[in-house]
Amino acid sequence: MILQVHDELIFEVAEKDLDAAQAKSTDIMQNSSKIDVPLLVEAGVGDNWDEAH
């Protein structure tokens, strides 16, 4: 992780590891706490922050 902006986390990941990193980080964030409402996580990919949105 290279940056956190409010509720967004920015990772720099090798392209070959992208699918695994996206799946793992999404799973960790969605299941970090057991509450009555679901924690929804969206993941985007791009060469920069603007493209990832």
mmCIF entry with sequence, helices, sheets and N, C-alpha, C, O atoms, coordinates in Angstrom:
data_MODEL
# 
_entry.id   MODEL 
# 
_entity.id                         1 
_entity.type                       polymer 
_entity.pdbx_number_of_molecules   1 
# 
_entity_poly.entity_id                      1 
_entity_poly.type                           'polypeptide(L)' 
_entity_poly.nstd_linkage                   no 
_entity_poly.nstd_monomer                   no 
_entity_poly.pdbx_seq_one_letter_code       MILQVHDELIFEVAEKDLDAAQAKSTDIMQNSSKIDVPLLVEAGVGDNWDEAH 
_entity_poly.pdbx_seq_one_letter_code_can   MILQVHDELIFEVAEKDLDAAQAKSTDIMQNSSKIDVPLLVEAGVGDNWDEAH 
_entity_poly.pdbx_strand_id                 A 
# 
loop_
_entity_poly_seq.entity_id 
_entity_poly_seq.num 
_entity_poly_seq.mon_id 
_entity_poly_seq.hetero 
1 1  MET n 
1 2  ILE n 
1 3  LEU n 
1 4  GLN n 
1 5  VAL n 
1 6  HIS n 
1 7  ASP n 
1 8  GLU n 
1 9  LEU n 
1 10 ILE n 
1 11 PHE n 
1 12 GLU n 
1 13 VAL n 
1 14 ALA n 
1 15 GLU n 
1 16 LYS n 
1 17 ASP n 
1 18 LEU n 
1 19 ASP n 
1 20 ALA n 
1 21 ALA n 
1 22 GLN n 
1 23 ALA n 
1 24 LYS n 
1 25 SER n 
1 26 THR n 
1 27 ASP n 
1 28 ILE n 
1 29 MET n 
1 30 GLN n 
1 31 ASN n 
1 32 SER n 
1 33 SER n 
1 34 LYS n 
1 35 ILE n 
1 36 ASP n 
1 37 VAL n 
1 38 PRO n 
1 39 LEU n 
1 40 LEU n 
1 41 VAL n 
1 42 GLU n 
1 43 ALA n 
1 44 GLY n 
1 45 VAL n 
1 46 GLY n 
1 47 ASP n 
1 48 ASN n 
1 49 TRP n 
1 50 ASP n 
1 51 GLU n 
1 52 ALA n 
1 53 HIS n 
# 
_struct_asym.id          A 
_struct_asym.entity_id   1 
# 
loop_
_struct_conf.conf_type_id 
_struct_conf.id 
_struct_conf.pdbx_PDB_helix_id 
_struct_conf.beg_label_comp_id 
_struct_conf.beg_label_asym_id 
_struct_conf.beg_label_seq_id 
_struct_conf.pdbx_beg_PDB_ins_code 
_struct_conf.end_label_comp_id 
_struct_conf.end_label_asym_id 
_struct_conf.end_label_seq_id 
_struct_conf.pdbx_end_PDB_ins_code 
_struct_conf.beg_auth_comp_id 
_struct_conf.beg_auth_asym_id 
_struct_conf.beg_auth_seq_id 
_struct_conf.end_auth_comp_id 
_struct_conf.end_auth_asym_id 
_struct_conf.end_auth_seq_id 
_struct_conf.pdbx_PDB_helix_class 
_struct_conf.details 
_struct_conf.pdbx_PDB_helix_length 
HELX_P HELX_P1 AA1 GLU A 15 ? ASP A 17 ? GLU A 15 ASP A 17 5 ? 3  
HELX_P HELX_P2 AA2 LEU A 18 ? GLN A 30 ? LEU A 18 GLN A 30 1 ? 13 
HELX_P HELX_P3 AA3 TRP A 49 ? ALA A 52 ? TRP A 49 ALA A 52 1 ? 4  
# 
_struct_conf_type.id          HELX_P 
_struct_conf_type.criteria    ? 
_struct_conf_type.reference   ? 
# 
_struct_sheet.id               AA1 
_struct_sheet.type             ? 
_struct_sheet.number_strands   2 
_struct_sheet.details          ? 
# 
_struct_sheet_order.sheet_id     AA1 
_struct_sheet_order.range_id_1   1 
_struct_sheet_order.range_id_2   2 
_struct_sheet_order.offset       ? 
_struct_sheet_order.sense        anti-parallel 
# 
loop_
_struct_sheet_range.sheet_id 
_struct_sheet_range.id 
_struct_sheet_range.beg_label_comp_id 
_struct_sheet_range.beg_label_asym_id 
_struct_sheet_range.beg_label_seq_id 
_struct_sheet_range.pdbx_beg_PDB_ins_code 
_struct_sheet_range.end_label_comp_id 
_struct_sheet_range.end_label_asym_id 
_struct_sheet_range.end_label_seq_id 
_struct_sheet_range.pdbx_end_PDB_ins_code 
_struct_sheet_range.beg_auth_comp_id 
_struct_sheet_range.beg_auth_asym_id 
_struct_sheet_range.beg_auth_seq_id 
_struct_sheet_range.end_auth_comp_id 
_struct_sheet_range.end_auth_asym_id 
_struct_sheet_range.end_auth_seq_id 
AA1 1 LEU A 3 ? VAL A 5  ? LEU A 3 VAL A 5  
AA1 2 GLU A 8 ? ILE A 10 ? GLU A 8 ILE A 10 
# 
loop_
_atom_site.group_PDB 
_atom_site.id 
_atom_site.type_symbol 
_atom_site.label_atom_id 
_atom_site.label_alt_id 
_atom_site.label_comp_id 
_atom_site.label_asym_id 
_atom_site.label_entity_id 
_atom_site.label_seq_id 
_atom_site.pdbx_PDB_ins_code 
_atom_site.Cartn_x 
_atom_site.Cartn_y 
_atom_site.Cartn_z 
_atom_site.occupancy 
_atom_site.B_iso_or_equiv 
_atom_site.pdbx_formal_charge 
_atom_site.auth_seq_id 
_atom_site.auth_comp_id 
_atom_site.auth_asym_id 
_atom_site.auth_atom_id 
_atom_site.pdbx_PDB_model_num 
ATOM 1   N N  . MET A 1 1  ? 0.860   -1.166  0.000   1.00 0.00 ? 1  MET A N  1 
ATOM 2   C CA . MET A 1 1  ? 0.000   0.000   0.000   1.00 0.00 ? 1  MET A CA 1 
ATOM 3   C C  . MET A 1 1  ? 0.902   1.223   0.000   1.00 0.00 ? 1  MET A C  1 
ATOM 4   O O  . MET A 1 1  ? 1.828   1.334   0.804   1.00 0.00 ? 1  MET A O  1 
ATOM 5   N N  . ILE A 1 2  ? 0.615   2.134   -0.912  1.00 0.00 ? 2  ILE A N  1 
ATOM 6   C CA . ILE A 1 2  ? 1.456   3.324   -0.986  1.00 0.00 ? 2  ILE A CA 1 
ATOM 7   C C  . ILE A 1 2  ? 0.738   4.580   -0.514  1.00 0.00 ? 2  ILE A C  1 
ATOM 8   O O  . ILE A 1 2  ? 1.381   5.594   -0.239  1.00 0.00 ? 2  ILE A O  1 
ATOM 9   N N  . LEU A 1 3  ? -0.601  4.526   -0.415  1.00 0.00 ? 3  LEU A N  1 
ATOM 10  C CA . LEU A 1 3  ? -1.326  5.734   -0.047  1.00 0.00 ? 3  LEU A CA 1 
ATOM 11  C C  . LEU A 1 3  ? -2.722  5.391   0.447   1.00 0.00 ? 3  LEU A C  1 
ATOM 12  O O  . LEU A 1 3  ? -3.351  4.456   -0.049  1.00 0.00 ? 3  LEU A O  1 
ATOM 13  N N  . GLN A 1 4  ? -3.207  6.151   1.431   1.00 0.00 ? 4  GLN A N  1 
ATOM 14  C CA . GLN A 1 4  ? -4.591  6.078   1.867   1.00 0.00 ? 4  GLN A CA 1 
ATOM 15  C C  . GLN A 1 4  ? -5.180  7.477   1.741   1.00 0.00 ? 4  GLN A C  1 
ATOM 16  O O  . GLN A 1 4  ? -4.619  8.443   2.259   1.00 0.00 ? 4  GLN A O  1 
ATOM 17  N N  . VAL A 1 5  ? -6.309  7.583   1.056   1.00 0.00 ? 5  VAL A N  1 
ATOM 18  C CA . VAL A 1 5  ? -7.006  8.856   0.908   1.00 0.00 ? 5  VAL A CA 1 
ATOM 19  C C  . VAL A 1 5  ? -8.428  8.621   1.393   1.00 0.00 ? 5  VAL A C  1 
ATOM 20  O O  . VAL A 1 5  ? -9.231  7.997   0.699   1.00 0.00 ? 5  VAL A O  1 
ATOM 21  N N  . HIS A 1 6  ? -8.736  9.117   2.578   1.00 0.00 ? 6  HIS A N  1 
ATOM 22  C CA . HIS A 1 6  ? -10.036 8.899   3.220   1.00 0.00 ? 6  HIS A CA 1 
ATOM 23  C C  . HIS A 1 6  ? -10.341 7.405   3.272   1.00 0.00 ? 6  HIS A C  1 
ATOM 24  O O  . HIS A 1 6  ? -9.674  6.665   3.993   1.00 0.00 ? 6  HIS A O  1 
ATOM 25  N N  . ASP A 1 7  ? -11.335 6.958   2.521   1.00 0.00 ? 7  ASP A N  1 
ATOM 26  C CA . ASP A 1 7  ? -11.705 5.544   2.567   1.00 0.00 ? 7  ASP A CA 1 
ATOM 27  C C  . ASP A 1 7  ? -11.149 4.750   1.379   1.00 0.00 ? 7  ASP A C  1 
ATOM 28  O O  . ASP A 1 7  ? -11.634 3.661   1.073   1.00 0.00 ? 7  ASP A O  1 
ATOM 29  N N  . GLU A 1 8  ? -10.152 5.290   0.730   1.00 0.00 ? 8  GLU A N  1 
ATOM 30  C CA . GLU A 1 8  ? -9.547  4.602   -0.410  1.00 0.00 ? 8  GLU A CA 1 
ATOM 31  C C  . GLU A 1 8  ? -8.114  4.213   -0.091  1.00 0.00 ? 8  GLU A C  1 
ATOM 32  O O  . GLU A 1 8  ? -7.372  4.968   0.537   1.00 0.00 ? 8  GLU A O  1 
ATOM 33  N N  . LEU A 1 9  ? -7.740  3.023   -0.535  1.00 0.00 ? 9  LEU A N  1 
ATOM 34  C CA . LEU A 1 9  ? -6.377  2.537   -0.384  1.00 0.00 ? 9  LEU A CA 1 
ATOM 35  C C  . LEU A 1 9  ? -5.768  2.405   -1.769  1.00 0.00 ? 9  LEU A C  1 
ATOM 36  O O  . LEU A 1 9  ? -6.403  1.883   -2.685  1.00 0.00 ? 9  LEU A O  1 
ATOM 37  N N  . ILE A 1 10 ? -4.543  2.875   -1.921  1.00 0.00 ? 10 ILE A N  1 
ATOM 38  C CA . ILE A 1 10 ? -3.848  2.821   -3.201  1.00 0.00 ? 10 ILE A CA 1 
ATOM 39  C C  . ILE A 1 10 ? -2.684  1.835   -3.072  1.00 0.00 ? 10 ILE A C  1 
ATOM 40  O O  . ILE A 1 10 ? -1.825  1.978   -2.201  1.00 0.00 ? 10 ILE A O  1 
ATOM 41  N N  . PHE A 1 11 ? -2.673  0.842   -3.948  1.00 0.00 ? 11 PHE A N  1 
ATOM 42  C CA . PHE A 1 11 ? -1.627  -0.173  -3.946  1.00 0.00 ? 11 PHE A CA 1 
ATOM 43  C C  . PHE A 1 11 ? -0.853  -0.094  -5.257  1.00 0.00 ? 11 PHE A C  1 
ATOM 44  O O  . PHE A 1 11 ? -1.419  0.223   -6.303  1.00 0.00 ? 11 PHE A O  1 
ATOM 45  N N  . GLU A 1 12 ? 0.423   -0.381  -5.194  1.00 0.00 ? 12 GLU A N  1 
ATOM 46  C CA . GLU A 1 12 ? 1.223   -0.582  -6.392  1.00 0.00 ? 12 GLU A CA 1 
ATOM 47  C C  . GLU A 1 12 ? 1.542   -2.066  -6.450  1.00 0.00 ? 12 GLU A C  1 
ATOM 48  O O  . GLU A 1 12 ? 2.186   -2.607  -5.551  1.00 0.00 ? 12 GLU A O  1 
ATOM 49  N N  . VAL A 1 13 ? 1.091   -2.715  -7.503  1.00 0.00 ? 13 VAL A N  1 
ATOM 50  C CA . VAL A 1 13 ? 1.172   -4.174  -7.601  1.00 0.00 ? 13 VAL A CA 1 
ATOM 51  C C  . VAL A 1 13 ? 1.697   -4.550  -8.981  1.00 0.00 ? 13 VAL A C  1 
ATOM 52  O O  . VAL A 1 13 ? 1.307   -3.955  -9.986  1.00 0.00 ? 13 VAL A O  1 
ATOM 53  N N  . ALA A 1 14 ? 2.571   -5.527  -9.021  1.00 0.00 ? 14 ALA A N  1 
ATOM 54  C CA . ALA A 1 14 ? 3.041   -6.041  -10.316 1.00 0.00 ? 14 ALA A CA 1 
ATOM 55  C C  . ALA A 1 14 ? 1.853   -6.593  -11.092 1.00 0.00 ? 14 ALA A C  1 
ATOM 56  O O  . ALA A 1 14 ? 0.959   -7.205  -10.507 1.00 0.00 ? 14 ALA A O  1 
ATOM 57  N N  . GLU A 1 15 ? 1.838   -6.384  -12.392 1.00 0.00 ? 15 GLU A N  1 
ATOM 58  C CA . GLU A 1 15 ? 0.702   -6.793  -13.211 1.00 0.00 ? 15 GLU A CA 1 
ATOM 59  C C  . GLU A 1 15 ? 0.398   -8.282  -13.086 1.00 0.00 ? 15 GLU A C  1 
ATOM 60  O O  . GLU A 1 15 ? -0.765  -8.682  -13.129 1.00 0.00 ? 15 GLU A O  1 
ATOM 61  N N  . LYS A 1 16 ? 1.428   -9.100  -12.931 1.00 0.00 ? 16 LYS A N  1 
ATOM 62  C CA . LYS A 1 16 ? 1.216   -10.547 -12.811 1.00 0.00 ? 16 LYS A CA 1 
ATOM 63  C C  . LYS A 1 16 ? 0.527   -10.919 -11.506 1.00 0.00 ? 16 LYS A C  1 
ATOM 64  O O  . LYS A 1 16 ? -0.067  -11.994 -11.416 1.00 0.00 ? 16 LYS A O  1 
ATOM 65  N N  . ASP A 1 17 ? 0.589   -10.058 -10.493 1.00 0.00 ? 17 ASP A N  1 
ATOM 66  C CA . ASP A 1 17 ? -0.020  -10.331 -9.191  1.00 0.00 ? 17 ASP A CA 1 
ATOM 67  C C  . ASP A 1 17 ? -1.335  -9.593  -8.978  1.00 0.00 ? 17 ASP A C  1 
ATOM 68  O O  . ASP A 1 17 ? -1.914  -9.658  -7.894  1.00 0.00 ? 17 ASP A O  1 
ATOM 69  N N  . LEU A 1 18 ? -1.809  -8.894  -9.998  1.00 0.00 ? 18 LEU A N  1 
ATOM 70  C CA . LEU A 1 18 ? -2.958  -8.020  -9.863  1.00 0.00 ? 18 LEU A CA 1 
ATOM 71  C C  . LEU A 1 18 ? -4.223  -8.748  -9.423  1.00 0.00 ? 18 LEU A C  1 
ATOM 72  O O  . LEU A 1 18 ? -4.878  -8.311  -8.476  1.00 0.00 ? 18 LEU A O  1 
ATOM 73  N N  . ASP A 1 19 ? -4.580  -9.833  -10.076 1.00 0.00 ? 19 ASP A N  1 
ATOM 74  C CA . ASP A 1 19 ? -5.814  -10.543 -9.721  1.00 0.00 ? 19 ASP A CA 1 
ATOM 75  C C  . ASP A 1 19 ? -5.794  -11.049 -8.286  1.00 0.00 ? 19 ASP A C  1 
ATOM 76  O O  . ASP A 1 19 ? -6.777  -10.903 -7.560  1.00 0.00 ? 19 ASP A O  1 
ATOM 77  N N  . ALA A 1 20 ? -4.689  -11.638 -7.876  1.00 0.00 ? 20 ALA A N  1 
ATOM 78  C CA . ALA A 1 20 ? -4.583  -12.166 -6.517  1.00 0.00 ? 20 ALA A CA 1 
ATOM 79  C C  . ALA A 1 20 ? -4.615  -11.047 -5.481  1.00 0.00 ? 20 ALA A C  1 
ATOM 80  O O  . ALA A 1 20 ? -5.271  -11.176 -4.447  1.00 0.00 ? 20 ALA A O  1 
ATOM 81  N N  . ALA A 1 21 ? -3.916  -9.960  -5.751  1.00 0.00 ? 21 ALA A N  1 
ATOM 82  C CA . ALA A 1 21 ? -3.894  -8.839  -4.803  1.00 0.00 ? 21 ALA A CA 1 
ATOM 83  C C  . ALA A 1 21 ? -5.267  -8.190  -4.685  1.00 0.00 ? 21 ALA A C  1 
ATOM 84  O O  . ALA A 1 21 ? -5.689  -7.822  -3.588  1.00 0.00 ? 21 ALA A O  1 
ATOM 85  N N  . GLN A 1 22 ? -5.956  -8.050  -5.793  1.00 0.00 ? 22 GLN A N  1 
ATOM 86  C CA . GLN A 1 22 ? -7.293  -7.455  -5.772  1.00 0.00 ? 22 GLN A CA 1 
ATOM 87  C C  . GLN A 1 22 ? -8.263  -8.346  -5.006  1.00 0.00 ? 22 GLN A C  1 
ATOM 88  O O  . GLN A 1 22 ? -9.051  -7.848  -4.202  1.00 0.00 ? 22 GLN A O  1 
ATOM 89  N N  . ALA A 1 23 ? -8.220  -9.639  -5.240  1.00 0.00 ? 23 ALA A N  1 
ATOM 90  C CA . ALA A 1 23 ? -9.111  -10.564 -4.540  1.00 0.00 ? 23 ALA A CA 1 
ATOM 91  C C  . ALA A 1 23 ? -8.820  -10.589 -3.045  1.00 0.00 ? 23 ALA A C  1 
ATOM 92  O O  . ALA A 1 23 ? -9.742  -10.566 -2.229  1.00 0.00 ? 23 ALA A O  1 
ATOM 93  N N  . LYS A 1 24 ? -7.553  -10.634 -2.688  1.00 0.00 ? 24 LYS A N  1 
ATOM 94  C CA . LYS A 1 24 ? -7.179  -10.714 -1.270  1.00 0.00 ? 24 LYS A CA 1 
ATOM 95  C C  . LYS A 1 24 ? -7.525  -9.429  -0.528  1.00 0.00 ? 24 LYS A C  1 
ATOM 96  O O  . LYS A 1 24 ? -8.089  -9.485  0.564   1.00 0.00 ? 24 LYS A O  1 
ATOM 97  N N  . SER A 1 25 ? -7.197  -8.269  -1.102  1.00 0.00 ? 25 SER A N  1 
ATOM 98  C CA . SER A 1 25 ? -7.475  -7.011  -0.411  1.00 0.00 ? 25 SER A CA 1 
ATOM 99  C C  . SER A 1 25 ? -8.983  -6.789  -0.282  1.00 0.00 ? 25 SER A C  1 
ATOM 100 O O  . SER A 1 25 ? -9.443  -6.307  0.753   1.00 0.00 ? 25 SER A O  1 
ATOM 101 N N  . THR A 1 26 ? -9.754  -7.128  -1.308  1.00 0.00 ? 26 THR A N  1 
ATOM 102 C CA . THR A 1 26 ? -11.205 -6.999  -1.237  1.00 0.00 ? 26 THR A CA 1 
ATOM 103 C C  . THR A 1 26 ? -11.775 -7.908  -0.155  1.00 0.00 ? 26 THR A C  1 
ATOM 104 O O  . THR A 1 26 ? -12.621 -7.483  0.631   1.00 0.00 ? 26 THR A O  1 
ATOM 105 N N  . ASP A 1 27 ? -11.319 -9.147  -0.110  1.00 0.00 ? 27 ASP A N  1 
ATOM 106 C CA . ASP A 1 27 ? -11.783 -10.096 0.909   1.00 0.00 ? 27 ASP A CA 1 
ATOM 107 C C  . ASP A 1 27 ? -11.465 -9.605  2.313   1.00 0.00 ? 27 ASP A C  1 
ATOM 108 O O  . ASP A 1 27 ? -12.320 -9.667  3.196   1.00 0.00 ? 27 ASP A O  1 
ATOM 109 N N  . ILE A 1 28 ? -10.268 -9.127  2.529   1.00 0.00 ? 28 ILE A N  1 
ATOM 110 C CA . ILE A 1 28 ? -9.868  -8.638  3.860   1.00 0.00 ? 28 ILE A CA 1 
ATOM 111 C C  . ILE A 1 28 ? -10.740 -7.464  4.283   1.00 0.00 ? 28 ILE A C  1 
ATOM 112 O O  . ILE A 1 28 ? -11.208 -7.422  5.420   1.00 0.00 ? 28 ILE A O  1 
ATOM 113 N N  . MET A 1 29 ? -10.963 -6.511  3.383   1.00 0.00 ? 29 MET A N  1 
ATOM 114 C CA . MET A 1 29 ? -11.740 -5.320  3.741   1.00 0.00 ? 29 MET A CA 1 
ATOM 115 C C  . MET A 1 29 ? -13.214 -5.651  3.978   1.00 0.00 ? 29 MET A C  1 
ATOM 116 O O  . MET A 1 29 ? -13.826 -5.106  4.896   1.00 0.00 ? 29 MET A O  1 
ATOM 117 N N  . GLN A 1 30 ? -13.788 -6.532  3.167   1.00 0.00 ? 30 GLN A N  1 
ATOM 118 C CA . GLN A 1 30 ? -15.199 -6.882  3.328   1.00 0.00 ? 30 GLN A CA 1 
ATOM 119 C C  . GLN A 1 30 ? -15.454 -7.703  4.581   1.00 0.00 ? 30 GLN A C  1 
ATOM 120 O O  . GLN A 1 30 ? -16.551 -7.646  5.135   1.00 0.00 ? 30 GLN A O  1 
ATOM 121 N N  . ASN A 1 31 ? -14.482 -8.456  5.035   1.00 0.00 ? 31 ASN A N  1 
ATOM 122 C CA . ASN A 1 31 ? -14.674 -9.355  6.167   1.00 0.00 ? 31 ASN A CA 1 
ATOM 123 C C  . ASN A 1 31 ? -13.904 -8.929  7.411   1.00 0.00 ? 31 ASN A C  1 
ATOM 124 O O  . ASN A 1 31 ? -13.663 -9.743  8.302   1.00 0.00 ? 31 ASN A O  1 
ATOM 125 N N  . SER A 1 32 ? -13.518 -7.659  7.474   1.00 0.00 ? 32 SER A N  1 
ATOM 126 C CA . SER A 1 32 ? -12.723 -7.178  8.606   1.00 0.00 ? 32 SER A CA 1 
ATOM 127 C C  . SER A 1 32 ? -13.537 -7.033  9.884   1.00 0.00 ? 32 SER A C  1 
ATOM 128 O O  . SER A 1 32 ? -12.976 -6.995  10.979  1.00 0.00 ? 32 SER A O  1 
ATOM 129 N N  . SER A 1 33 ? -14.855 -6.952  9.747   1.00 0.00 ? 33 SER A N  1 
ATOM 130 C CA . SER A 1 33 ? -15.712 -6.772  10.911  1.00 0.00 ? 33 SER A CA 1 
ATOM 131 C C  . SER A 1 33 ? -17.049 -7.444  10.647  1.00 0.00 ? 33 SER A C  1 
ATOM 132 O O  . SER A 1 33 ? -17.552 -7.424  9.524   1.00 0.00 ? 33 SER A O  1 
ATOM 133 N N  . LYS A 1 34 ? -17.616 -8.034  11.679  1.00 0.00 ? 34 LYS A N  1 
ATOM 134 C CA . LYS A 1 34 ? -18.925 -8.671  11.548  1.00 0.00 ? 34 LYS A CA 1 
ATOM 135 C C  . LYS A 1 34 ? -19.974 -7.709  12.093  1.00 0.00 ? 34 LYS A C  1 
ATOM 136 O O  . LYS A 1 34 ? -20.095 -7.515  13.302  1.00 0.00 ? 34 LYS A O  1 
ATOM 137 N N  . ILE A 1 35 ? -20.734 -7.105  11.167  1.00 0.00 ? 35 ILE A N  1 
ATOM 138 C CA . ILE A 1 35 ? -21.787 -6.180  11.548  1.00 0.00 ? 35 ILE A CA 1 
ATOM 139 C C  . ILE A 1 35 ? -23.065 -6.560  10.794  1.00 0.00 ? 35 ILE A C  1 
ATOM 140 O O  . ILE A 1 35 ? -23.035 -7.410  9.904   1.00 0.00 ? 35 ILE A O  1 
ATOM 141 N N  . ASP A 1 36 ? -24.184 -5.928  11.156  1.00 0.00 ? 36 ASP A N  1 
ATOM 142 C CA . ASP A 1 36 ? -25.472 -6.290  10.576  1.00 0.00 ? 36 ASP A CA 1 
ATOM 143 C C  . ASP A 1 36 ? -25.657 -5.857  9.127   1.00 0.00 ? 36 ASP A C  1 
ATOM 144 O O  . ASP A 1 36 ? -26.513 -6.401  8.429   1.00 0.00 ? 36 ASP A O  1 
ATOM 145 N N  . VAL A 1 37 ? -24.890 -4.910  8.673   1.00 0.00 ? 37 VAL A N  1 
ATOM 146 C CA . VAL A 1 37 ? -24.979 -4.470  7.283   1.00 0.00 ? 37 VAL A CA 1 
ATOM 147 C C  . VAL A 1 37 ? -23.701 -4.895  6.551   1.00 0.00 ? 37 VAL A C  1 
ATOM 148 O O  . VAL A 1 37 ? -22.631 -4.947  7.157   1.00 0.00 ? 37 VAL A O  1 
ATOM 149 N N  . PRO A 1 38 ? -23.807 -5.193  5.277   1.00 0.00 ? 38 PRO A N  1 
ATOM 150 C CA . PRO A 1 38 ? -22.604 -5.637  4.553   1.00 0.00 ? 38 PRO A CA 1 
ATOM 151 C C  . PRO A 1 38 ? -21.624 -4.483  4.325   1.00 0.00 ? 38 PRO A C  1 
ATOM 152 O O  . PRO A 1 38 ? -22.026 -3.340  4.108   1.00 0.00 ? 38 PRO A O  1 
ATOM 153 N N  . LEU A 1 39 ? -20.356 -4.804  4.379   1.00 0.00 ? 39 LEU A N  1 
ATOM 154 C CA . LEU A 1 39 ? -19.312 -3.853  4.016   1.00 0.00 ? 39 LEU A CA 1 
ATOM 155 C C  . LEU A 1 39 ? -19.033 -4.057  2.533   1.00 0.00 ? 39 LEU A C  1 
ATOM 156 O O  . LEU A 1 39 ? -18.485 -5.086  2.137   1.00 0.00 ? 39 LEU A O  1 
ATOM 157 N N  . LEU A 1 40 ? -19.405 -3.094  1.727   1.00 0.00 ? 40 LEU A N  1 
ATOM 158 C CA . LEU A 1 40 ? -19.222 -3.214  0.286   1.00 0.00 ? 40 LEU A CA 1 
ATOM 159 C C  . LEU A 1 40 ? -17.890 -2.602  -0.126  1.00 0.00 ? 40 LEU A C  1 
ATOM 160 O O  . LEU A 1 40 ? -17.540 -1.504  0.309   1.00 0.00 ? 40 LEU A O  1 
ATOM 161 N N  . VAL A 1 41 ? -17.166 -3.304  -0.950  1.00 0.00 ? 41 VAL A N  1 
ATOM 162 C CA . VAL A 1 41 ? -15.848 -2.860  -1.402  1.00 0.00 ? 41 VAL A CA 1 
ATOM 163 C C  . VAL A 1 41 ? -15.834 -2.862  -2.918  1.00 0.00 ? 41 VAL A C  1 
ATOM 164 O O  . VAL A 1 41 ? -16.237 -3.839  -3.550  1.00 0.00 ? 41 VAL A O  1 
ATOM 165 N N  . GLU A 1 42 ? -15.376 -1.781  -3.494  1.00 0.00 ? 42 GLU A N  1 
ATOM 166 C CA . GLU A 1 42 ? -15.173 -1.701  -4.936  1.00 0.00 ? 42 GLU A CA 1 
ATOM 167 C C  . GLU A 1 42 ? -13.680 -1.605  -5.195  1.00 0.00 ? 42 GLU A C  1 
ATOM 168 O O  . GLU A 1 42 ? -12.948 -0.975  -4.432  1.00 0.00 ? 42 GLU A O  1 
ATOM 169 N N  . ALA A 1 43 ? -13.236 -2.226  -6.265  1.00 0.00 ? 43 ALA A N  1 
ATOM 170 C CA . ALA A 1 43 ? -11.824 -2.179  -6.620  1.00 0.00 ? 43 ALA A CA 1 
ATOM 171 C C  . ALA A 1 43 ? -11.693 -1.728  -8.069  1.00 0.00 ? 43 ALA A C  1 
ATOM 172 O O  . ALA A 1 43 ? -12.431 -2.188  -8.940  1.00 0.00 ? 43 ALA A O  1 
ATOM 173 N N  . GLY A 1 44 ? -10.769 -0.846  -8.316  1.00 0.00 ? 44 GLY A N  1 
ATOM 174 C CA . GLY A 1 44 ? -10.501 -0.379  -9.658  1.00 0.00 ? 44 GLY A CA 1 
ATOM 175 C C  . GLY A 1 44 ? -9.032  -0.545  -9.975  1.00 0.00 ? 44 GLY A C  1 
ATOM 176 O O  . GLY A 1 44 ? -8.194  -0.633  -9.077  1.00 0.00 ? 44 GLY A O  1 
ATOM 177 N N  . VAL A 1 45 ? -8.730  -0.587  -11.252 1.00 0.00 ? 45 VAL A N  1 
ATOM 178 C CA . VAL A 1 45 ? -7.352  -0.795  -11.700 1.00 0.00 ? 45 VAL A CA 1 
ATOM 179 C C  . VAL A 1 45 ? -7.027  0.249   -12.758 1.00 0.00 ? 45 VAL A C  1 
ATOM 180 O O  . VAL A 1 45 ? -7.844  0.534   -13.634 1.00 0.00 ? 45 VAL A O  1 
ATOM 181 N N  . GLY A 1 46 ? -5.842  0.810   -12.673 1.00 0.00 ? 46 GLY A N  1 
ATOM 182 C CA . GLY A 1 46 ? -5.401  1.758   -13.680 1.00 0.00 ? 46 GLY A CA 1 
ATOM 183 C C  . GLY A 1 46 ? -3.962  2.138   -13.475 1.00 0.00 ? 46 GLY A C  1 
ATOM 184 O O  . GLY A 1 46 ? -3.365  1.834   -12.442 1.00 0.00 ? 46 GLY A O  1 
ATOM 185 N N  . ASP A 1 47 ? -3.408  2.802   -14.461 1.00 0.00 ? 47 ASP A N  1 
ATOM 186 C CA . ASP A 1 47 ? -2.014  3.252   -14.370 1.00 0.00 ? 47 ASP A CA 1 
ATOM 187 C C  . ASP A 1 47 ? -1.860  4.436   -13.431 1.00 0.00 ? 47 ASP A C  1 
ATOM 188 O O  . ASP A 1 47 ? -0.747  4.770   -13.023 1.00 0.00 ? 47 ASP A O  1 
ATOM 189 N N  . ASN A 1 48 ? -2.995  5.084   -13.080 1.00 0.00 ? 48 ASN A N  1 
ATOM 190 C CA . ASN A 1 48 ? -2.964  6.180   -12.111 1.00 0.00 ? 48 ASN A CA 1 
ATOM 191 C C  . ASN A 1 48 ? -4.296  6.212   -11.370 1.00 0.00 ? 48 ASN A C  1 
ATOM 192 O O  . ASN A 1 48 ? -5.218  5.470   -11.712 1.00 0.00 ? 48 ASN A O  1 
ATOM 193 N N  . TRP A 1 49 ? -4.397  7.054   -10.375 1.00 0.00 ? 49 TRP A N  1 
ATOM 194 C CA . TRP A 1 49 ? -5.587  7.087   -9.522  1.00 0.00 ? 49 TRP A CA 1 
ATOM 195 C C  . TRP A 1 49 ? -6.831  7.451   -10.327 1.00 0.00 ? 49 TRP A C  1 
ATOM 196 O O  . TRP A 1 49 ? -7.900  6.886   -10.095 1.00 0.00 ? 49 TRP A O  1 
ATOM 197 N N  . ASP A 1 50 ? -6.709  8.372   -11.254 1.00 0.00 ? 50 ASP A N  1 
ATOM 198 C CA . ASP A 1 50 ? -7.847  8.777   -12.067 1.00 0.00 ? 50 ASP A CA 1 
ATOM 199 C C  . ASP A 1 50 ? -8.372  7.612   -12.905 1.00 0.00 ? 50 ASP A C  1 
ATOM 200 O O  . ASP A 1 50 ? -9.585  7.423   -12.991 1.00 0.00 ? 50 ASP A O  1 
ATOM 201 N N  . GLU A 1 51 ? -7.508  6.844   -13.510 1.00 0.00 ? 51 GLU A N  1 
ATOM 202 C CA . GLU A 1 51 ? -7.919  5.698   -14.315 1.00 0.00 ? 51 GLU A CA 1 
ATOM 203 C C  . GLU A 1 51 ? -8.554  4.590   -13.477 1.00 0.00 ? 51 GLU A C  1 
ATOM 204 O O  . GLU A 1 51 ? -9.401  3.846   -13.970 1.00 0.00 ? 51 GLU A O  1 
ATOM 205 N N  . ALA A 1 52 ? -8.156  4.481   -12.242 1.00 0.00 ? 52 ALA A N  1 
ATOM 206 C CA . ALA A 1 52 ? -8.660  3.409   -11.379 1.00 0.00 ? 52 ALA A CA 1 
ATOM 207 C C  . ALA A 1 52 ? -10.072 3.669   -10.891 1.00 0.00 ? 52 ALA A C  1 
ATOM 208 O O  . ALA A 1 52 ? -10.725 2.757   -10.384 1.00 0.00 ? 52 ALA A O  1 
ATOM 209 N N  . HIS A 1 53 ? -10.552 4.879   -11.031 1.00 0.00 ? 53 HIS A N  1 
ATOM 210 C CA . HIS A 1 53 ? -11.908 5.195   -10.580 1.00 0.00 ? 53 HIS A CA 1 
ATOM 211 C C  . HIS A 1 53 ? -12.908 4.742   -11.572 1.00 0.00 ? 53 HIS A C  1 
ATOM 212 O O  . HIS A 1 53 ? -14.108 4.921   -11.365 1.00 0.00 ? 53 HIS A O  1 
# 
